[in-house]
């Protein structure tokens, strides 16, 4: 627009400090980038207010964009706030939280293997599958067809069922909309029966058993590792399907999972949360029970 100064001289330059000097509004991609940049680590957890301050965007704008990112699984939302989601972590070559879980759990897995002589798994849940983060077993490991980085249908394994048991039933219904795939003659293939099994696990102090459901020749027992807002993984012992000692060593699995939970989250069970989630067993088995089992069975050769 032509502008005349006090002497009547006409200028076509924009007014200094006027709207032409202002930076153009950020594009949607720039705003999304600003929001994601507030997560300085993959395990960072932030509130809406923290993200708004970090991104220097209005709270309402951040909330609207986060809603879309959550729906698309770029970001996850729980009672503690927001963290990076499955799709973002997969794009960036993995999840640091999984590496941290593996590091923290390593001493407990090693001790569990030494005490029992059985194959030990550390797993996390990814959709309808459990992913094996670690496996210990020495010469016995070849008898259990699992591998680090491998996957198995969660409803067929002790590892997976131990984690599924602490999800809301509605989420289970959503995950398993169609008939559950059958791997062996003992695989649970009916959703109603799966719900019954998960309910039994919750009433059994979180202990999940498998007997030839994923592979005919093996059986296992597992317990979930709990975080502030739900399950973060599971620990399992596996061996021959005909060996009857799984129930005997089951308390050791529960205790190992409890130890890892407390190592990851020292104040677990003491912090007030904004949203009530499924009850988490604060204690599994008494120290006397575990010590008696260890005294009776310092080394349990399984193969």
Helices and strands as residue ranges (DSSP letters): E 3-4, E 10-11, G 19-21, H 28-36, H 48-55, H 59-71, E 75-78, E 81-84, H 86-91, H 96-116, E 119-126, E 129-136, G 138-143, E 151-153, G 154-156, H 158-164, H 169-175, H 191-203, E 208-211, E 218-227, E 230-240, H 246-264, H 287-296
